[in-house]
Protein backbone atom coordinates (compact mmCIF):
# COMPACT_ATOMS: atom_id res chain seq x y z
CA UNK A 1 0.00 0.00 0.00
CA UNK A 2 1.91 3.01 -1.20
CA UNK A 3 -0.46 5.53 0.40
CA UNK A 4 0.22 5.19 4.13
CA UNK A 5 -2.86 7.29 4.95
CA UNK A 6 -5.21 4.60 3.64
CA UNK A 7 -6.93 2.63 6.36
CA UNK A 8 -6.65 -1.16 6.31
CA UNK A 9 -10.15 -1.35 7.79
CA UNK A 10 -11.44 0.70 4.86
CA UNK A 11 -9.40 -1.35 2.40
CA UNK A 12 -10.81 -4.66 3.63
CA UNK A 13 -14.37 -3.30 3.61
CA UNK A 14 -13.91 -2.00 0.06
CA UNK A 15 -12.47 -5.28 -1.19
CA UNK A 16 -15.27 -7.25 0.52
CA UNK A 17 -17.82 -5.07 -1.25
CA UNK A 18 -16.05 -5.39 -4.58
CA UNK A 19 -16.04 -9.18 -4.28
CA UNK A 20 -19.85 -9.09 -4.46
CA UNK A 21 -19.74 -8.82 -8.25
CA UNK A 22 -17.47 -11.86 -8.46
CA UNK A 23 -19.76 -13.83 -6.15
CA UNK A 24 -22.68 -12.92 -8.39
CA UNK A 25 -20.92 -13.42 -11.74
CA UNK A 26 -18.64 -16.38 -10.87
CA UNK A 27 -20.51 -18.25 -8.14
CA UNK A 28 -18.86 -21.63 -8.74
CA UNK A 29 -15.35 -20.14 -8.72
CA UNK A 30 -16.04 -18.15 -5.57
CA UNK A 31 -17.62 -21.17 -3.86
CA UNK A 32 -14.59 -23.28 -4.77
CA UNK A 33 -12.23 -20.62 -3.42
CA UNK A 34 -14.26 -20.35 -0.22
CA UNK A 35 -14.21 -24.14 0.17
CA UNK A 36 -10.44 -24.17 -0.36
CA UNK A 37 -9.97 -21.42 2.22
CA UNK A 38 -12.10 -23.26 4.79
CA UNK A 39 -10.30 -26.56 4.26
CA UNK A 40 -6.81 -25.02 4.32
CA UNK A 41 -7.65 -23.01 7.45
CA UNK A 42 -9.27 -25.85 9.37
CA UNK A 43 -7.62 -26.89 12.62
CA UNK A 44 -5.36 -29.89 12.20
CA UNK A 45 -1.72 -30.44 13.09
CA UNK A 46 -1.47 -26.62 13.02
CA UNK A 47 -3.94 -24.40 14.84
CA UNK A 48 -5.82 -21.62 13.09
CA UNK A 49 -3.59 -18.85 14.51
CA UNK A 50 -0.45 -20.54 13.17
CA UNK A 51 -2.07 -20.91 9.77
CA UNK A 52 -3.09 -17.25 9.75
CA UNK A 53 0.47 -16.24 10.70
CA UNK A 54 1.72 -18.23 7.70
CA UNK A 55 -0.87 -16.54 5.49
CA UNK A 56 0.24 -13.12 6.75
CA UNK A 57 3.90 -13.89 5.97
CA UNK A 58 2.95 -15.01 2.46
CA UNK A 59 0.82 -11.89 1.97
CA UNK A 60 3.74 -9.69 3.03
CA UNK A 61 6.14 -11.54 0.71
CA UNK A 62 3.64 -11.27 -2.16
CA UNK A 63 3.12 -7.55 -1.42
CA UNK A 64 -0.65 -8.00 -1.15
CA UNK A 65 -2.27 -5.23 0.88
CA UNK A 66 -5.64 -6.97 0.89
CA UNK A 67 -4.00 -10.13 2.23
CA UNK A 68 -2.28 -8.13 4.96
CA UNK A 69 -5.57 -6.50 5.93
CA UNK A 70 -7.71 -9.65 6.00
CA UNK A 71 -5.13 -11.86 7.73
CA UNK A 72 -4.26 -9.18 10.29
CA UNK A 73 -7.97 -8.80 11.03
CA UNK A 74 -8.26 -12.57 11.54
CA UNK A 75 -5.14 -12.67 13.72
CA UNK A 76 -6.39 -9.89 15.98
CA UNK A 77 -9.67 -11.81 16.40
CA UNK A 78 -7.62 -14.92 17.24
CA UNK A 79 -5.71 -13.02 19.96
CA UNK A 80 -2.28 -12.76 18.33
CA UNK A 81 0.19 -10.84 20.45
CA UNK A 82 2.30 -8.04 19.07
CA UNK A 83 5.38 -10.18 19.72
CA UNK A 84 3.99 -13.11 17.70
CA UNK A 85 2.99 -10.73 14.91
CA UNK A 86 6.43 -9.12 14.82
CA UNK A 87 8.25 -12.47 14.82
CA UNK A 88 6.33 -13.69 11.80
CA UNK A 89 7.15 -10.40 10.05
CA UNK A 90 10.81 -11.03 10.88
CA UNK A 91 10.60 -14.35 9.06
CA UNK A 92 8.87 -12.70 6.10
CA UNK A 93 11.68 -10.13 5.89
CA UNK A 94 14.32 -12.86 6.17
CA UNK A 95 12.73 -14.81 3.31
CA UNK A 96 11.61 -11.85 1.18
CA UNK A 97 14.28 -9.18 1.69
CA UNK A 98 13.74 -5.45 1.28
CA UNK A 99 10.28 -5.57 -0.34
CA UNK A 100 9.03 -7.70 2.56
CA UNK A 101 10.53 -5.20 5.00
CA UNK A 102 8.53 -2.39 3.40
CA UNK A 103 5.31 -4.42 3.54
CA UNK A 104 6.09 -5.50 7.11
CA UNK A 105 5.93 -1.83 8.05
CA UNK A 106 2.48 -1.70 6.42
CA UNK A 107 1.45 -4.86 8.26
CA UNK A 108 2.44 -3.26 11.60
CA UNK A 109 0.22 -0.29 10.73
CA UNK A 110 -2.61 -2.75 10.01
CA UNK A 111 -2.01 -4.53 13.34
CA UNK A 112 -2.08 -1.25 15.26
CA UNK A 113 -5.27 -0.17 13.49
CA UNK A 114 -7.07 -3.51 13.94
CA UNK A 115 -5.93 -3.87 17.58
CA UNK A 116 -7.20 -0.41 18.45
CA UNK A 117 -10.55 -1.22 16.86
CA UNK A 118 -10.78 -4.50 18.79
CA UNK A 119 -10.12 -2.87 22.16
GUFIDREN-738425 format. One line per field, with one value per residue: x, y, z of N, C-alpha, C, O in turn. Coordinates in steps of 0.05 Angstrom, whole numbers. Example, Ala and Ser with C-alpha at 12.3 -4.5 7.8 and 13.67 -1.06 7.14 Angstrom:
nxx = [264 / 257]
nyy = [-114 / -45]
nzz = [156 / 142]
caxx = [246 / 273]
cayy = [-90 / -21]
cazz = [156 / 143]
cxx = [264 / 258]
cyy = [-66 / 1]
czz = [156 / 157]
oxx = [285 / 268]
oyy = [-66 / 23]
ozz = [169 / 161]
***
This chain:
nxx = [17 / 20 / 2 / 5 / -34 / -81 / -132 / -130 / -175 / -215 / -197 / -203 / -259 / -275 / -254 / -282 / -334 / -327 / -319 / -369 / -391 / -361 / -377 / -430 / -425 / -389 / -403 / -391 / -335 / -322 / -346 / -315 / -265 / -277 / -288 / -238 / -208 / -233 / -221 / -164 / -154 / -174 / -171 / -118 / -60 / -34 / -54 / -108 / -89 / -34 / -36 / -58 / -17 / 22 / -4 / -5 / 51 / 61 / 28 / 53 / 103 / 85 / 69 / 16 / -33 / -88 / -88 / -55 / -88 / -136 / -115 / -89 / -133 / -160 / -122 / -119 / -170 / -163 / -130 / -75 / -10 / 28 / 82 / 84 / 63 / 102 / 147 / 133 / 133 / 187 / 208 / 185 / 211 / 264 / 259 / 240 / 268 / 284 / 234 / 196 / 207 / 189 / 133 / 124 / 126 / 78 / 43 / 49 / 25 / -27 / -37 / -35 / -78 / -122 / -119 / -130 / -182 / -206 / -203]
nyy = [-23 / 38 / 88 / 112 / 134 / 109 / 70 / 5 / -20 / 5 / -10 / -67 / -70 / -46 / -81 / -127 / -111 / -103 / -155 / -175 / -172 / -211 / -256 / -258 / -261 / -303 / -352 / -407 / -409 / -374 / -402 / -448 / -427 / -407 / -456 / -480 / -444 / -452 / -506 / -507 / -474 / -500 / -528 / -572 / -608 / -561 / -502 / -453 / -401 / -405 / -419 / -373 / -337 / -357 / -346 / -290 / -278 / -297 / -263 / -214 / -224 / -230 / -179 / -161 / -120 / -127 / -179 / -173 / -139 / -171 / -219 / -198 / -177 / -225 / -249 / -213 / -221 / -274 / -267 / -256 / -238 / -177 / -189 / -241 / -228 / -193 / -227 / -263 / -228 / -216 / -265 / -263 / -219 / -239 / -281 / -254 / -207 / -137 / -116 / -144 / -123 / -70 / -79 / -105 / -62 / -37 / -77 / -76 / -26 / -41 / -79 / -47 / -13 / -49 / -73 / -31 / -21 / -67 / -64]
nzz = [0 / -22 / -6 / 54 / 85 / 78 / 105 / 133 / 151 / 121 / 70 / 71 / 78 / 30 / -9 / 5 / -8 / -64 / -80 / -84 / -136 / -162 / -134 / -151 / -207 / -217 / -188 / -179 / -181 / -138 / -96 / -96 / -84 / -32 / -7 / -10 / 21 / 72 / 81 / 80 / 123 / 166 / 232 / 249 / 248 / 254 / 289 / 280 / 287 / 278 / 224 / 202 / 214 / 179 / 131 / 133 / 130 / 78 / 50 / 60 / 35 / -17 / -27 / -19 / -4 / 10 / 28 / 73 / 104 / 112 / 136 / 181 / 208 / 220 / 253 / 296 / 317 / 333 / 375 / 371 / 394 / 398 / 397 / 374 / 324 / 305 / 303 / 262 / 220 / 219 / 200 / 149 / 127 / 128 / 91 / 46 / 37 / 23 / -2 / 28 / 78 / 73 / 66 / 114 / 149 / 133 / 149 / 205 / 214 / 200 / 240 / 287 / 276 / 272 / 323 / 357 / 342 / 360 / 414]
caxx = [0 / 38 / -9 / 4 / -57 / -104 / -139 / -133 / -203 / -229 / -188 / -216 / -287 / -278 / -249 / -305 / -356 / -321 / -321 / -397 / -395 / -349 / -395 / -454 / -418 / -373 / -410 / -377 / -307 / -321 / -352 / -292 / -245 / -285 / -284 / -209 / -199 / -242 / -206 / -136 / -153 / -185 / -152 / -107 / -34 / -29 / -79 / -116 / -72 / -9 / -41 / -62 / 9 / 34 / -17 / 5 / 78 / 59 / 16 / 75 / 123 / 73 / 62 / -13 / -45 / -113 / -80 / -46 / -111 / -154 / -103 / -85 / -159 / -165 / -103 / -128 / -193 / -152 / -114 / -46 / 4 / 46 / 108 / 80 / 60 / 129 / 165 / 127 / 143 / 216 / 212 / 177 / 234 / 286 / 255 / 232 / 286 / 275 / 206 / 181 / 211 / 171 / 106 / 122 / 119 / 50 / 29 / 49 / 4 / -52 / -40 / -42 / -105 / -141 / -119 / -144 / -211 / -216 / -202]
cayy = [0 / 60 / 111 / 104 / 146 / 92 / 53 / -23 / -27 / 14 / -27 / -93 / -66 / -40 / -106 / -145 / -101 / -108 / -184 / -182 / -176 / -237 / -277 / -258 / -268 / -328 / -365 / -433 / -403 / -363 / -423 / -466 / -412 / -407 / -483 / -483 / -428 / -465 / -531 / -500 / -460 / -517 / -538 / -598 / -609 / -532 / -488 / -432 / -377 / -411 / -418 / -345 / -325 / -365 / -331 / -262 / -278 / -300 / -238 / -194 / -231 / -225 / -151 / -160 / -105 / -139 / -203 / -163 / -130 / -193 / -237 / -184 / -176 / -251 / -253 / -198 / -236 / -298 / -260 / -255 / -217 / -161 / -204 / -262 / -215 / -182 / -249 / -274 / -208 / -221 / -287 / -254 / -203 / -257 / -296 / -237 / -184 / -109 / -111 / -154 / -104 / -48 / -88 / -110 / -37 / -34 / -97 / -65 / -6 / -55 / -91 / -25 / -3 / -70 / -77 / -8 / -24 / -90 / -57]
cazz = [0 / -24 / 8 / 83 / 99 / 73 / 127 / 126 / 156 / 97 / 48 / 73 / 72 / 1 / -24 / 10 / -25 / -92 / -86 / -89 / -165 / -169 / -123 / -168 / -235 / -217 / -163 / -175 / -174 / -111 / -77 / -95 / -68 / -4 / 3 / -7 / 44 / 96 / 85 / 86 / 149 / 187 / 252 / 244 / 262 / 260 / 297 / 262 / 290 / 263 / 195 / 195 / 214 / 154 / 110 / 135 / 119 / 49 / 39 / 61 / 14 / -43 / -28 / -23 / 18 / 18 / 45 / 99 / 119 / 120 / 155 / 206 / 221 / 231 / 274 / 320 / 328 / 345 / 399 / 367 / 409 / 381 / 394 / 354 / 298 / 296 / 296 / 236 / 201 / 218 / 181 / 122 / 118 / 123 / 66 / 24 / 34 / 26 / -7 / 51 / 100 / 68 / 71 / 142 / 161 / 128 / 165 / 232 / 215 / 200 / 267 / 305 / 270 / 279 / 352 / 369 / 337 / 376 / 443]
cxx = [18 / 28 / -13 / -19 / -82 / -108 / -142 / -162 / -220 / -222 / -202 / -246 / -292 / -275 / -273 / -329 / -352 / -323 / -350 / -402 / -384 / -367 / -420 / -447 / -403 / -378 / -395 / -348 / -304 / -327 / -328 / -269 / -251 / -281 / -255 / -199 / -208 / -226 / -177 / -134 / -162 / -164 / -144 / -82 / -26 / -56 / -84 / -98 / -46 / -13 / -45 / -35 / 25 / 22 / -8 / 33 / 78 / 47 / 37 / 95 / 112 / 65 / 33 / -26 / -71 / -107 / -71 / -70 / -129 / -141 / -96 / -111 / -165 / -147 / -110 / -151 / -184 / -134 / -84 / -34 / 21 / 72 / 106 / 78 / 87 / 148 / 159 / 135 / 173 / 223 / 205 / 200 / 258 / 283 / 250 / 249 / 272 / 245 / 188 / 184 / 191 / 142 / 102 / 115 / 89 / 34 / 28 / 28 / -23 / -57 / -49 / -70 / -126 / -142 / -133 / -174 / -222 / -217 / -228]
cyy = [24 / 85 / 103 / 116 / 129 / 73 / 24 / -32 / -19 / -3 / -54 / -91 / -62 / -65 / -125 / -137 / -107 / -137 / -192 / -188 / -203 / -260 / -280 / -270 / -295 / -344 / -391 / -428 / -393 / -384 / -442 / -453 / -412 / -434 / -488 / -469 / -442 / -491 / -526 / -488 / -477 / -526 / -566 / -600 / -580 / -520 / -465 / -408 / -381 / -409 / -389 / -330 / -332 / -349 / -302 / -260 / -280 / -275 / -215 / -199 / -226 / -196 / -146 / -145 / -117 / -163 / -194 / -154 / -152 / -212 / -224 / -182 / -203 / -257 / -238 / -212 / -262 / -293 / -260 / -232 / -201 / -176 / -226 / -250 / -205 / -205 / -261 / -254 / -210 / -243 / -279 / -237 / -220 / -271 / -278 / -212 / -157 / -104 / -121 / -136 / -80 / -56 / -97 / -85 / -31 / -53 / -88 / -43 / -19 / -67 / -69 / -15 / -24 / -75 / -55 / -11 / -47 / -84 / -44]
czz = [0 / -9 / 37 / 98 / 95 / 96 / 118 / 131 / 131 / 73 / 48 / 68 / 42 / -15 / -20 / -7 / -54 / -99 / -91 / -118 / -173 / -158 / -140 / -195 / -238 / -192 / -158 / -168 / -146 / -90 / -74 / -79 / -39 / 8 / 9 / 18 / 70 / 102 / 94 / 114 / 172 / 207 / 245 / 260 / 270 / 269 / 278 / 264 / 275 / 233 / 186 / 195 / 188 / 131 / 110 / 123 / 89 / 37 / 39 / 38 / -14 / -48 / -34 / 1 / 28 / 36 / 72 / 116 / 129 / 140 / 181 / 221 / 234 / 255 / 299 / 333 / 342 / 369 / 395 / 383 / 390 / 377 / 374 / 326 / 287 / 289 / 269 / 214 / 198 / 199 / 153 / 110 / 111 / 96 / 42 / 20 / 37 / 20 / 16 / 75 / 97 / 74 / 100 / 157 / 157 / 146 / 194 / 235 / 215 / 228 / 287 / 301 / 279 / 309 / 366 / 366 / 354 / 406 / 453]
oxx = [31 / 44 / -32 / -23 / -103 / -88 / -154 / -172 / -237 / -240 / -212 / -258 / -311 / -291 / -282 / -343 / -370 / -327 / -354 / -417 / -396 / -370 / -430 / -462 / -404 / -360 / -387 / -337 / -287 / -315 / -321 / -256 / -234 / -273 / -247 / -183 / -192 / -219 / -167 / -113 / -159 / -141 / -160 / -82 / -12 / -77 / -67 / -92 / -36 / 3 / -37 / -31 / 38 / 37 / -4 / 38 / 93 / 56 / 38 / 102 / 127 / 56 / 25 / -29 / -77 / -121 / -79 / -71 / -135 / -154 / -96 / -112 / -174 / -156 / -108 / -153 / -196 / -124 / -70 / -45 / 27 / 83 / 124 / 90 / 93 / 163 / 177 / 143 / 184 / 242 / 219 / 206 / 270 / 302 / 255 / 245 / 252 / 232 / 168 / 165 / 179 / 127 / 80 / 99 / 76 / 13 / 8 / 14 / -41 / -80 / -67 / -85 / -146 / -164 / -147 / -190 / -246 / -232 / -230]
oyy = [31 / 101 / 89 / 109 / 134 / 61 / 18 / -50 / -34 / -11 / -63 / -109 / -73 / -71 / -137 / -154 / -115 / -144 / -214 / -206 / -217 / -280 / -302 / -286 / -308 / -350 / -397 / -443 / -401 / -384 / -449 / -466 / -416 / -436 / -500 / -480 / -444 / -496 / -539 / -492 / -470 / -532 / -583 / -594 / -576 / -525 / -458 / -396 / -363 / -398 / -382 / -312 / -315 / -339 / -290 / -242 / -266 / -267 / -200 / -181 / -219 / -189 / -131 / -157 / -117 / -167 / -206 / -161 / -153 / -220 / -237 / -187 / -204 / -268 / -248 / -214 / -270 / -312 / -264 / -211 / -210 / -174 / -230 / -260 / -209 / -202 / -268 / -262 / -206 / -241 / -287 / -239 / -216 / -273 / -286 / -198 / -154 / -91 / -109 / -133 / -72 / -40 / -97 / -85 / -22 / -46 / -92 / -42 / -10 / -66 / -73 / -11 / -17 / -80 / -60 / -5 / -46 / -97 / -38]
ozz = [20 / 0 / 44 / 121 / 107 / 106 / 98 / 118 / 122 / 58 / 28 / 55 / 31 / -33 / -39 / -18 / -69 / -122 / -102 / -125 / -190 / -171 / -144 / -206 / -258 / -177 / -136 / -152 / -131 / -69 / -52 / -64 / -22 / 31 / 29 / 33 / 89 / 124 / 112 / 127 / 195 / 199 / 237 / 284 / 290 / 257 / 261 / 243 / 262 / 219 / 164 / 179 / 177 / 114 / 88 / 107 / 75 / 15 / 20 / 23 / -32 / -69 / -51 / 22 / 52 / 56 / 92 / 140 / 153 / 159 / 202 / 246 / 257 / 275 / 322 / 357 / 362 / 381 / 415 / 386 / 368 / 355 / 357 / 307 / 264 / 270 / 254 / 193 / 176 / 183 / 134 / 87 / 90 / 81 / 19 / 0 / 51 / 36 / 23 / 91 / 117 / 86 / 110 / 176 / 176 / 156 / 208 / 255 / 229 / 238 / 303 / 320 / 291 / 320 / 386 / 384 / 362 / 420 / 476]
***
